[in-house]
Amino acid sequence: MLAIGAAGPARAAPDGALLYARNCAACHGADGRGGVGVPLALPDFLATAPDEYLRRTIRLGRPGRVMPAFPHLSDAEVDAIVRHIRSFAPDVRPRPLPEGPVRGDPKRGAELYARHCAACHGPDGEGGKGTGVTFSRPRDLPIVAPALNNPGFLAAASDAQIKATLMWGRKGTPMPSFLKQGLSERDIDDIVAFVRSFERRPRKRRADLKDEPPVLVRESASDYAATVENVKQAVVGQNFRLIRVQPLEQGFFPEGEASRAETIVYFCNFNFLYKALAVDPRVGLFLPCRVTVVERAGKVLVMTINPTRLAALFNNEELDELCERMRELYEAILEDSTL
């Protein structure tokens, strides 16, 4: 037993490399050179990213932009991750940045932003398209431009940090030095003021996708065989290509022993598929589209996964919109095949 007043066993300091590998490497790369997430090992990024910016980014994430929040990590664990990120460029230290807001004219900044920034960051600061992996972005761009209107970014980045990035640029990305592009410091102050004005714009509030049912189900008015045929016709009627029809249990039992009252209908719209994959390749986890028909206790049920429920896993507002459209198509197929 420990004597009264004796210190307990010392806790080991959090392992930043291990925490980074578990929580960050899948998107930002094991070496910090990026992938789905932005590259963190760039010296120009680390020179303009104070530790507090990195901490707040880990805590807050980027709502609707793939980067999740990590509220479950302790302060010590977050600090350990930040130290590990710094180790990617050990000779680089954040440049001292002034405190307080940048004073500029947001109206004039809006004009400058439209001329110099909107092509990459979007006219309303919504950021580039896609997640950042090669399939979902132009191949000549090493990263997707971040969303500047994102509440997570605006809460994490100071005015001085945004200004420093505009002034000095970020080597290794398409982000140039706007001083070298001919803008004055006053111009840059005005752009910063415009970017900061995104905080005052109301954001569209989306329904909580986690409240969505995981499966869409309809009871058919027809018998089992007729319902399977109805599903096939409904799929074609919604401009999908029928891929195959097979027993649900195919491959799990010897041939001929699979249940004859459980059928999966696979289908795809390749234009829609390509668009969805270009927004977020992870959508491939629940493609191709499929509808299952089963007979249970005299009832014929037609069911499919709910894409809007699955979208809640991915923190990508663009993907949310596509999944809402996919749900509408699924519901139309279920409705047409069960009347």
MIDRENMI-74862 format. One record per residue (C-alpha): residue in one letter; y, x, z. Coordinates in steps of 0.05 Angstrom, whole numbers, plus 5000, padded with zeros to 4 digits. Example, Ala and Ser with C-alpha at 12.3 -4.5 7.8 and 13.67 -1.06 7.14 Angstrom:
2
A491052465156;S497952735143;
***
This chain:
339
M500050005000;L507250214989;A511250375050;I516949895064;G523050125027;A519050564979;A520550504905;G515350164862;P512350504801;A517650694750;R517550274687;A516950654623;A523150614578;P522150144519;D519350494457;G524650374403;A520150614346;L514650134367;L519449554376;Y522549694309;A515749724276;R513849044307;N520248674295;C524249004239;A520149444193;A517048874152;C523948704124;H528049344132;G522549844117;A518950324163;D524050854145;G529950384146;R530950404070;G530649654062;G526449144025;V527448414042;G532848644091;V538749104078;P537649854083;L539450094153;A538650844141;L544750914096;P549651414127;D555650994104;F552750384138;L551350744203;A558251054202;T561650374201;A556649984244;P558150054319;D552449974368;E555249304390;Y554949044319;L547549234315;R546148924383;R549548274365;T546148244297;I539348314331;R541147774382;L544447274335;G541047404268;R543747094205;P542746334207;G540046104141;R539546804112;V532447044127;M534647514184;P532147164248;A535147204318;F531347574372;P533447244437;H526847414471;L528048174471;S530948464534;D537548844533;A533649494544;E529149334484;V535049174439;D538349824460;A531950204445;I531749904374;V539050094363;R537550814384;H531650834336;I536050574279;R540951134295;S535251634289;F534851484213;A541251894205;P541752304269;D547852704246;V551952064233;R556051764289;P560051114283;R567251254265;P572251034319;L575050364298;P581450034324;E580749414367;G583948744356;P584848304295;V587348554227;R593848234207;G593847984136;D595547404091;P589146994080;K592246604022;R593747243984;G586947514007;A583446923975;E586347113907;L584247843917;Y577347633941;A576247203880;R578147783835;H574348353870;C568948063916;A566447383893;A562047653837;C557447963889;H558747583954;G559646893922;P566046483913;D565346193983;G562346814016;E555346534012;G552347203991;G547747403935;K541647003913;G534647153938;T531747533996;G532548243973;V525548413947;T525248633875;F522647963849;S528347563879;R534247993858;P536748343795;R532748983788;D538949413779;L541449223848;P538549583909;I540549023956;V542848303956;A550148243976;P550547964047;A553547284063;L560547394091;N561446664113;N555246714158;P556746554231;G552047114254;F555747624212;L562647384233;A560647394306;A557848094302;A562848454256;S569848624279;D575848594233;A576249354237;Q569049424214;I570048964155;K576449344137;A572950024142;T567349784095;L572449544044;M576450184049;W570750684046;G565250304010;R557950414021;K554550953980;G547650763957;T549550033946;P554049673895;M559549633949;P565350083925;S571250383962;F576949903945;L581950443959;K578850823902;Q578950183861;G586550183867;L587649673923;S592649833978;E591349794052;R595649164053;D591048854000;I585049024042;D588248724105;D589348074066;I582048054043;V579748164115;A584247584137;F581147144084;V573947334104;R575647194176;S578246504156;F571046304140;E570146214215;R574845614213;R571145264158;P566144724179;R558944894161;K554244374135;R549644184192;R542444124170;A537243694203;D532344064248;L526644184200;K521944294259;D522343554273;E519143404206;P511843184206;P507243744183;V503343294135;L505342724089;V500042174087;R499341514050;E493641004051;S491340803981;A490340093959;S484940323909;D477940583920;Y476541333926;A474841493853;A480741083826;T485441423875;V483442113851;E484941893780;N491541593803;V493542253834;K492042623770;Q496342133730;A501942153781;V502142913779;V502842913703;G508042363708;Q512442813752;N512243363699;F507143793734;R501344133698;L494443953726;I490844593744;R484144383772;V480543853814;Q475244073863;P471543843926;L475244043990;E469044384017;Q467444773953;G465145473971;F463445294043;F456744964027;P451345073976;E452844773908;G451744023909;E452343953985;A459843923990;S462743254012;R463842773954;A469242403993;E474142983998;T477843233936;I483643713925;V488043633863;Y491744283846;F497944263801;C504244653784;N510944623749;F511845343727;N519445303718;F520045033788;L515145553814;Y519046133783;K525645873811;A522645803881;L519546503879;A526146803856;V529646493916;D524246713966;P517547013946;R514546784012;V514246073983;G507946323948;L504346234015;F503945484002;L503445473926;P500545223880;C502044503897;R496144083920;V494443383942;T488143203981;V484442533976;V479442354031;E475441734049;R474741594124;A471740974155;G472940554093;K480140804084;V482441244027;L487941714048;V492342154003;M495742734038;T499443384027;I503243904067;N510543754082;P514644304048;T520744174091;R516744314154;L514244964124;A521345154104;A523145184178;L519045824183;F523246224134;N530646174155;N533146114083;E537845544067;E536745613992;L529345534003;D530644934049;E534044583990;L528244733943;C523144503995;E527043854005;R526543743930;M519143913932;R518143403987;E521542863944;L516743023888;Y510643013934;E512842343963;A513642063892;I506642293874;L503741983938;E507441333925;D505341283852;S498041433868;T497140953926;L500340313901;
***
